[in-house]
Amino acid sequence: MTGNGKSITNITLTTKNNMQKDIISLICNSCGCNGTEAQEHLDSELRHLRELQELDDLREDDMEAACLNPGPDLDRQEYFINRLAGA
């Protein structure tokens, strides 16, 4: 718990959810799709990265491509890293 009664888990979850919303918004703006299609695109990128991770073939370029492909930029790399780490 933090001093204000919020748990670290809740803060981390809120940050992850905010990052996900930001990424989905960026995808919608870049490709003109709706939120559902953007979420599907983001989920597809994460599945692809997890497959590479499971094969022990995940490279920095793969992470950069995932960040740039759907419209987000490299500033969102933290989101993908945390999702692959199970956070």
C-alpha positions in Angstrom: 0.0 0.0 0.0 1.1 3.5 -0.6 0.5 6.3 1.9 -2.7 7.4 0.3 -4.4 3.9 0.6 -3.8 2.9 -3.1 -2.0 -0.3 -3.7 0.9 -0.6 -6.1 -1.0 -3.2 -8.0 -3.9 -0.8 -8.6 -1.6 1.9 -9.7 0.2 -0.4 -12.1 -3.1 -1.7 -13.5 -4.4 1.8 -14.0 -1.2 2.8 -15.8 -1.4 -0.2 -18.1 -5.1 0.5 -18.9 -4.4 4.1 -19.6 -1.5 3.1 -21.9 -3.7 0.6 -23.7 -6.4 3.2 -24.2 -3.9 5.7 -25.6 -2.5 3.1 -28.0 -6.0 2.1 -29.2 -6.8 5.8 -29.7 -3.6 6.2 -31.8 -4.5 3.1 -33.8 -8.0 4.4 -34.5 -6.6 7.8 -35.6 -3.9 6.3 -37.8 -6.0 3.8 -39.7 -9.5 5.2 -39.3 -10.9 2.1 -37.7 -13.2 1.7 -34.7 -12.1 0.8 -31.2 -13.0 -2.9 -31.6 -10.8 -3.2 -34.8 -8.0 -1.3 -33.0 -8.2 -3.7 -30.1 -8.0 -6.7 -32.4 -5.0 -5.2 -34.1 -3.3 -4.6 -30.8 -4.1 -8.1 -29.6 -2.7 -9.5 -32.9 0.6 -7.6 -32.4 0.9 -8.9 -28.8 0.2 -12.5 -30.0 2.9 -12.2 -32.6 5.4 -10.9 -30.0 4.5 -13.7 -27.6 5.0 -16.3 -30.3 8.5 -14.9 -31.0 9.2 -14.8 -27.3 8.1 -18.4 -26.9 10.4 -19.4 -29.7 13.2 -17.4 -28.0 13.5 -15.3 -31.2 12.2 -12.0 -30.0 14.5 -9.2 -31.1 14.6 -5.4 -30.5 13.5 -4.8 -34.1 10.4 -6.9 -33.5 9.5 -4.7 -30.6 10.1 -1.5 -32.6 8.0 -2.8 -35.5 5.1 -3.6 -33.1 5.3 -0.1 -31.7 5.4 1.6 -35.1 3.1 -0.8 -37.1 -0.3 0.0 -35.6 0.3 3.7 -35.3 1.8 4.0 -31.9 5.4 5.3 -31.5 8.4 4.0 -29.7 7.2 5.8 -26.5 4.7 3.0 -26.1 7.4 0.3 -26.1 6.9 0.1 -22.3 3.4 -1.2 -22.8 4.5 -4.0 -25.0 7.4 -4.9 -22.7 5.1 -5.0 -19.7 2.5 -7.1 -21.5 5.1 -9.7 -22.6 6.4 -9.8 -19.0 2.9 -10.6 -17.8 2.3 -7.3 -16.1 
